[in-house]
Amino acid sequence: MEQPSIITGDFQVDALLPAVRSFLSQDTVDYCIDGQVVHGYRSSDCPALWIRDHSDMLRGARYFDPDMTSAVTHFAETQLGNGSFHDFVSCNMDRENWTKYVRVPVEADVEYRWVKALFLAWQATGDDEWMASMLPHAERAMAYIQSHPWRWSQEHGLVKRALTMDTWDFDYVRADQPWLNFQITDETHWGIFHGDNSGYYEAYRCLARLYRHLSDEAAANRWEKEAAQLRQATNDLCWNGSFYAHRVPLDEFRIDGVDESTQLSLSNPMAINRGLASCEQAQAMLDEYIQRAQVGSSFAPWYSIDPPFPDGCFGDPLLVGGAYINGGIFPLVGGELARAAFANGRERLGVETLRRYADLIAATGETYLWYFPDGRPSSVEASTSPEATATDGWGSSAILFGLVEGLAGVTDVDACFRRIEISPRWAAAEIETARVHMAYAASGAGVGYVYEQGTDGCRCCLYADGATVRCCLRAKTWWGWKSAVSVWSVLEPWWVNRSMRMRI
């Protein structure tokens, strides 16, 4: 099987895919639990296998790793009686090599993360039987989220959570508390967080697609209806006209000096890529990032949250403004921004993001979960997570997401590349030729194309196997952008190709 590759002659762009593959290869964990191997991807700042990080990292790992299912299966097999999942499993965090399972009580996002991991694993393998066996677990998980008083606001019909920083796993504590808090208590301050709801919106849509693939139209329609209701409710409550406000409080408590409605948090570009935001909303959010980058002092607008909370108010003195989730700069956000920018008419932001990340890792060959706004990487002395590695797979896989589906424009809209959208944005990066090949390691299914930009237009020659392809070419002209769209069904054997040409 031909290995995934993106070759353009542009050294920054060409270096990204091999670099991410290398980072991911150093972030795997393999546990033997009850005689079965559980294979997955460790958190960037903790050696355990968190379903949260693993789920997002599959967007990159699926191109290189043949085992897409064992971790998803294990979390399903250890699902709790109320339908919830554990946050993580570990066999390597203590002197005692116990197998440890943890659910962080303040977290509300775990169940949608598992559904997304299920969907990505099925997409890479095409294993319908395995996927169908997982759906009862998904149903129980969604029933838990929609009924448990810690997770669901009956008043708003939305997911709720404690007062955490975006999607992170500890909440606000009083100044006299000794450290971070992870528990639900009588002093928990509840609110509606947009990132949870955009995640469940995407999960509902994933379930609809899976059921429709299995010809269960009733279940597919049910989840599509649930998704539409959640989207409307979230947009009605959380959208402030420019972006999704960090949090809508459900009580009277406010942190002194903080206006959460002005805080731009890391799940905003994710709301675009998950489909919650309309095109107009997406462009407004991207413009907000562009504007803040112009007036701010951070080396990149990949904010965990901006502006940050007061120093130390979440229980750790190291959580000062600009550190970690309190205003640190995350490549994870950069990758999501790049993917969103390429899809919503802000290609320059997408190109700048990918090139900035390429420069960031070029000097040392290292990548970190977060950086200080001045560009310094996190350190053991300044980090709340001294176990963090210099091979951040969470952020680098998001960058690959932005490269593959954004700049290279290859999106699998079914499974095993049976239906594909090809929408390259090479002209925005002033790249005139590209050879792209993407394939899933688990199934061997793949697609590729050769792109050429000339003075009179551009040409895309595609090769695929039994696929339906929607191809959109965009060329830069002196009067602006020009687009052309074509749809093909490629039913012949591999390497028989179709080509599209657009003249300007």
N, C-alpha and C positions, 0 to 999 in steps of 0.2 A: 504494500500500500504506500502510495506517495505521501510523504510527510507534509503537514501543513506548512505553508510558506507564503510570504509576501515579499516580492522582490521588485524594487522600483529604481534602484540606482541612487536613491536618497539615503545617505548613511544613517540619519536619525531614524527614519521610518523603518528601514530594513532591520535595524538593531532591536526593535521593540519585541517582536514575536519570539526570537530566540532568548532574549533576556527574561521574558515572562515565563517561558517554558522552564528555564533554569531555576527561577525563584520557586515556582510551583513544585518542582521535583525535590526541593529541599524542605518542603512544608508538609509532606505526607506523614501520616501516622498509620500504623498497622497494629491492631490489638487482636489477641486471641482470646475470645470470650465464649465460654461454654463450647470450646472446640471449634468455633467458627472464626474465620478471619474477618475483622471489621476494618475496612480500609477507607480512609478519608483524608481531610485536610485540616490541619491544626489552625487554631486561632493565631493571628499575628502577634498577640501580646500574652499568650498563655499556651502551654504545651498540650492542652486538652483538645478533644474533638468537639467543637461547638457546632450545632446544626446551623446557627446563624452565619458564621463565617463560611462553613462548608458549602452551604447553599449558594451563596454568591460566587464562591471560587469555582464552582462547577461550570460557570459560564466560560472560564478559560480552560479548566482541566479537561473538559469533555473532548477537546481536540487532541489530547496527549495521553489520556489515561483510560485503559479498557474497563476498569471497575467503577461503574457509575452507580451501582445498586446496593452494595453491601451496607454502607452506612445508613442509607434511607431505610432499608429493611430492618436494620437493628433498632433504630429509633422507633419504628412501628411496632416491633416485637416487644419493646419495653415501654410502650404507651401506658400511661397511668389509667386507673379505673374511671376517672372522671372525663377522660378523653384528651387530657393535656399531654404534652411531650416534655421530656427532660431538655434542659438547655444543652447540657454536655455530658459526655462520658469520658472517663480517663482511666488509664492504667499506669500512669507514669508521673504523677504529680507529688507523690509522697514517698517517704522512705519505705513504708509498707506498700508493696506493689498490689494494693487492692484494686478491684474494679469499682469505680465510684460514679454514681449518677447524681446530678444536681439539677434542680429546677429553681431558678432565681425568682422569688415571688413577685417582685415589682415588674417583671417582664411580661409584655402582652403580645410580642411579635413572633414567638417561637412557632406557633402553629402555622402561620402563613409561610414561614421560612421552610418548614418541612414540605408543604404542598409545592412550593417552587422547586425544591430539590427533587421531588417526585417527578414533576413535569420535565425538568432538564434531563434527568436520568432516562426517562422514557424517550425523549426526543433524540438522545444520542444512541440508544440501543434499539428502539423500535419494538421493544418486548411488550406486546399487548397483554399477554397472559399475566406477566408480573405486575404490570401497571394496574390491571383490573383487580388483582388481589390486594393492592394497596388502597383502593378507593374507600372501603369501609372504614379504614383508619382515618382517612381524610374527613369523612362524614362525621365521625365521632369528635374529631378535633374542632371542626367548625361549629358543631352543636355546643361544645364546651365554651368556645369564645362567645357565642351568641346568647349564653344563658348564665354564666357564672357572674356573680355580683362584683368580683374583682376585675372583670374584663369587659363588661357590656353596660352601656348607658341606655336604659330603657327610654329615658326621656328623649334622647337625641337619635336613637337607633344607630349608634356608633360605638366603636371600640374605645375604651378609656384606659388610662394607666396612671400610675403615681407620677409625681413631679420629678421626672428624670431629665437629663440632658439628651434631647432627641431620643434615639433608640437605645441608649446605654442602660447598664444594668444596676445602677444605684440611684437613690433619690435624695431629695433635699433633707438635710438634718439641721437641727439647731446648733448654734455655735458651741454649746457646751458638750456636744456629743464627741466621743473620742475618735471615730473613724467613719468610713462609708456605711450606709445602711442599705440592705437588700431586702428587708422584710416589709410586709404590709402590717401597719400598726394603727392604733387609734389616732395617731398624728399624721397619717398619710394624707397628702393633699392630692385630690383627684383632678384630672383634666382630660380633655380630648386632644390627642396628638395626631397630626395629619399623617405622619409616616406609618403608624400602625394601620390606619384606614386605607392608605394607598396600597399597602402591602396586602391587606385582605381583599381589596378590590381586584388586584392582579390574581390572587389565589382563586377567587371565585371564578374569574374568567378562565384560568387554567383548568379548573374542574369542569367548566362548561365545554371546553375544547376536548378534554379527555372523554367525557361522556358522549359527546357527539361522535367522536372517532369510533366509539363502541356501539353506535347507533341507538343510544338511549336518549332520545329527543326530549322526553319529559324531564329527566334529570338535568340535561343541558339547558333547557329553557328555564328551569327553576333557578339555576345558578346565575344565568344571565340576568334574570329579574332581580335577584339579590344584589348582584354587582351594580346594576343601574341605580337601585335605591341607595346603596352605600355611596356611590359616586355623587349623587345629587345632594345627599345629606352632608357629606364632607365639604363639598364646594360651597354649600350654603353657609356653613358654620365657620370654616377655617380659612377661606380665601379672603385676603385683605385688599385685593385689587392689583397687587404687584407680585405677591408670592403667598405661600401658605404660612400663616403665623405659626410660630414655634408651638404654641399651646393655647388652648382655650380653657381657662380654669373653670372648675365646677363648684368651687367654694369661694369664700371671700379672702383667702390668704394670698398675699403678694410679697415677693422678696423686695426689700427696700432698694430703691434705685434701679429696678429692672422693669422694663416694659416688654413683656414677652411678645407682644404683637409686632414689635420691630425687629425681633431676632430672626435672622435668616439661618436656618439649621440644615444639617447635611442631607436630610431626606427630601429636600425640595427637588433637586434634579432627578431623584429616584421617582418622584411622583410623575414626572414627565415620561420617563422610560417605562413605568408601569401602566401608563395609559390613563391615569386619573385626570390629568390636565388636558384641556383643549389646546389646539395650536396657538390660539391667542394668549392663553394663560402661559403656555410654555415660552413663548417669545417674551412675555412680560417678565417672567422669572429670569430668563437668560440675560435680558437687558439689565435687570437688577444686579446680577453678578458682574456684568461688564462695567456698570456704573460704580459699584463698590471697589472694583479693582482699580479704576482710574483715580479714585480719591483716597484709597487706603494705602497702607504701607506694607502689606503682606507681599511676599514674593510670588504668590499665586492665590487666586480667589477660591481655593478649595476648602472653605471654612467648615469646621465642625459646627461652630455656631458664631454668629457675628451680629451684634457685639456680645462679648462673653459675660458670664455671671461674675459677681464680685469674688475676689480671691478666696479660696478655701471654704466657700459656703456650702459645699456638698460633703464636708467632713474630712477632707484631706488637704493639708497645707500646700501640697505640691500642685493642686488644681488651681493655679493662678491663671489669669487671663493670658491666652496664647499657648497654653499647655494642654496637651492631650485633647479630651473631648470638650474642654472649656476654651475653645478658640484656636486650637491647633489646626494645622493645615494638613489635610488628608488626601493622598493620591486616590483613595477610594472615591472621594467626591469628584476629583478631577476626571476620572474615567467616566463616571455617570454624566458629568457636564459635557464631556466631549461627545458621547453618544447622543445626548439630547440636542446639542448644538447642531450637529450634522443633519439631524432629522427635521430641524425646525428653522432653517434659514439663517443660522448664525455660524456658518462654516468657519469663519475666521477664528472664533473662540475655540472651536474644536481643534483646528490645526495648531493654534498656539498652545493649547493644553498638551497635546501629544508631544510637541517639540520640547516644551518645557520639562516634561517628565523624562524624555530621552536625555536631555542635558543633565538632569538631576542625578540619574543613575550612571551616567557615562564615566565620571571621574573615578568613582570608587567601586562600581559594580554592586553597590548595595542599595536597598530600598527599605524604607521604614514605614510603619503604620501611620506615623504623623511626624510633622516637623514644626518647629517654632516659626512664627511669621517671618523672621529674618532669614529663614532657610536652614538653620541648624537642625540636624536630626535630633530626635529624642535620645536621651542618655539614661543610664542606670541611675545616676544621681538626681536627675530632674524628672524622672518618669514614675508614674504610679504603677507601672508594669515592668519591673526589672527583668522579667523573663522574655521580653520582646526580642525578636530576631531582626537581622538585617536582610531578610528575604521575604518581606511582606507580600504574601500571596493574595491577600484580600484586595489591597489597593492595586497591585500589578495586574490581577485578573480583570479588574474593572477597566484599567487602561486598555487591555486587550479587547475587551467588550467595545470600547469606543473606537479602537482601530479597525476591528473586523466588521462590525455592523455599522459603524459610522463612516470612517474614511474609505475603507475598502468596500463597504456597502453590501455585505453578504449576510442575509438574514434568512434563517430557516423558519418558515411560517407553518410547518407541519411537523414531521419527524423524519429523520434520516434523509434530509434534503429532498423530500418528495415534492414539496412546493417551496419555491425560493423567490425571494426578492433580491434583485441585484441593482443597487443604486449607488455607484461609486461617486466619490467627491474629490477625485484626484486633482481636478482643475483648481480647486480652492487651495491646494497645497503647492500649486505650480509644478506638479509632477505629470510628465507627458506620457510615460509608459509604465505599465505595471503588469506583473504576472502574479495571479493570486490563486492559491489552492487551499481549500479548507476541507477537512474530513474529520469524522468522529472515530476515535481509536476503538470504541466498543463495537461498532458495526461495520466500519470501513466505508460507510456511505460518505460521499464527498461531492464537491462541485468546484469548478475553477473557471477562470476567464483570463484573457489577455486583453489589455486596454491600451489604446494608442490615441494620443491627442496630436493633431496636426494643425496646420494653419487654416485648413478648410473644414475642420470638424473633428469628431472623435469616433472611434470604432471600438466595439466590444465583441470579442469572439468567445463564446461560452462553450464549455463542455460539461455535460451532466448525464445522468443515467436514469431514464424513466421519470423525469421531473417536469412539473409545470413551473415555468419561470416568468416572472414579471420583471422586466428590465427597464430602468429609468436612467437615461444619460443626461448629464448636465454639463454644458460648456459655457465658458466665460467669454462674452463678447464685449465690444466697446460700448454697447447700450445696456449691458446687464447680463443676467443669466438666461440661457435658453435650455429648455428641457424637451425630451422626446421619450415616449413610453411604447414598449412593445411587449406582447405576451406570446410565449411559445410553449408548446408541448413537445418535449424531447423524448421520443419513445424508442429511438434506436439504441444500439449498444453504446457503452462508454467510449468516449473520445469522438463520437460523431457530434459535430457542433453546429451551433447557430450563431450567426453574427448580426450585429446591428450597427448601423452607421448613421450619424447625425451630421448634417452639413450646416455651416454657419456662414 
